[in-house]
Amino acid sequence: MKFVTKMGTTFALIMGLVFTVMNTSQAAVVVDPGTGGSYTFFFDALGPITGISGFPGETTWSMTVGSTSSLSFATATDCCTVGDEFGLIFDGAAVAWDTETTTGGGFFEGSMSDLLLTAGTHTFGLVLTAACCSSGGAFMEFGTATAVPVPAALPLFAGGLGFLGFMGWRKKRVAAA
């Protein structure tokens, strides 16, 4: 009986550890929205990248903005052997590049321009979608994020709607009296 209880406790501890590890998300490499940044990343096979140089174990980037902002650009460029291509993962979903070209040396370059970011933290990841070799490296670069100004007419429009609502309420109240 003691053996069964011990096995049950051990099994529960192991399963708890497995679920904890599975539900622990890695922290992403933080990109400063005011300066952007350039990074080297690595891959071993088709699928998600395997690492970002200088950040052991990290495979994604994050950027936090305080208000709705526009990210000037995000670009992935292969560097070493022609034939590698990358897909962009933005906030957990595959997103098409605005442009996919090849550099003068024939290397893949995918670029996203003027990406609208809502207030909060956003994640970026890359997947290798075509490969020439079993492993390699490439570059990811982020531009700066600038706040998108609220149109000047928006507060005036909201004030006008509020005034019309007040006038309708007042007219209804006077007619009832």
C-alpha positions, 0 to 999 in steps of 0.5 A: 500500500505504501508503494502505491501511495508513493508511486501516486505521489511521485506521478503527481509531482512529475505531472505537475512539473511537466505541466509547469514546464509546458505552461511556462512561456519564455521571455522574449528579447525586448526591443526598445520601441524608441531605438529599434534594433538589429539581431542575428538569429539561427535555425536548424531546420524548417520551422521556428528559429532556434535562437537569437545571438547573445540571448541564450534560449530566446527565439522571439522578440517583444516590443511594448508601446504605451499607445497606438503606434506605427512600427516603421519596419521589421525586416528579416534578411538571409546572409550566408547561403542562397535559398533560405526563406522566412515567415513572420509570426506576429502576436502568435499568427502568421503574417505575410510580409509586405515585400519579399525580395532578394538582395544583390547577392540573391539572399531572401529579404522579407520586410513589413512596413508601417505595422500598426501596434495597439497599446501593449506588448507585441511579439515577433517570431520567425519560421524557416519556410524554405532552406538550402541547408540543414542550418544557418543564420540570418539577420532581423532588424526592427525600426522605431515605433512612433505614436499615432496622433489622435485626429484633431477633429475626433474630440470635436466630433465626440463633443458634438455628439454629446451636445446633441444627446444632451439637447435631445434629453433636455427637449424630452424632459421639457415636453414631459413637464 
